[in-house]
Amino acid sequence: MKVRYDPKTDTLSVVLKDNTPVHESDEDKPGVILDYDKDGNLIAFEILDASKRVTDTHKVDFQLAE
């Protein structure tokens, strides 16, 4: 999984599955773009105007459930 914030475009991207071509994209809600593979599985999502929607665009807190 990869998380990337681009301050120039104010876009936060989360890639769930690397090296998988995007077959279809859908703007589920305004400013939230979902990317799907050919089987309809979610493989990535993008948040536009991220600085207005995310608490801190420069911090990622990853937790693994026990």
C-alpha positions in Angstrom: 0.0 0.0 0.0 1.3 3.5 -0.9 0.1 6.9 0.4 1.2 10.0 -1.4 0.3 13.7 -0.8 1.0 16.2 -3.6 1.0 19.7 -2.2 1.0 21.3 -5.7 -2.3 19.7 -6.6 -3.5 19.3 -3.0 -4.3 15.6 -3.7 -4.0 12.6 -1.4 -3.6 9.3 -3.2 -3.8 5.8 -1.6 -2.8 2.9 -3.7 -4.1 -0.4 -2.3 -2.8 -2.7 -5.0 0.4 -1.9 -6.9 1.0 -2.7 -10.6 -2.7 -3.2 -11.3 -4.2 -1.3 -14.3 -7.1 1.0 -13.5 -10.1 -0.3 -15.5 -12.6 2.2 -14.3 -12.7 5.3 -12.1 -15.7 6.7 -10.4 -16.2 10.0 -8.4 -18.3 8.4 -5.7 -18.7 11.7 -3.8 -17.5 15.1 -4.9 -13.8 15.2 -4.6 -13.3 11.4 -3.9 -12.2 9.3 -6.8 -12.3 5.5 -6.6 -10.2 3.4 -9.0 -11.2 -0.2 -9.8 -9.5 -3.1 -11.6 -11.2 -5.2 -14.4 -12.9 -7.4 -11.8 -14.5 -4.4 -10.0 -12.1 -4.5 -7.0 -11.1 -1.2 -5.4 -7.4 -0.7 -6.0 -6.9 3.0 -5.2 -8.6 6.2 -4.2 -7.8 9.8 -4.5 -9.0 12.8 -2.4 -9.0 16.2 -4.1 -8.6 19.4 -2.0 -7.1 17.1 0.6 -5.9 19.9 2.9 -9.6 20.8 3.5 -10.7 17.2 4.1 -7.8 15.5 6.0 -6.7 16.4 9.5 -2.9 16.5 8.7 -1.7 15.9 5.1 1.8 15.4 6.3 1.2 12.6 8.8 0.2 9.0 8.4 -0.5 6.8 11.4 -0.5 3.1 10.5 -1.8 0.6 13.1 -1.8 -3.1 12.8 -4.7 -4.7 14.7 -3.6 -7.5 17.0 
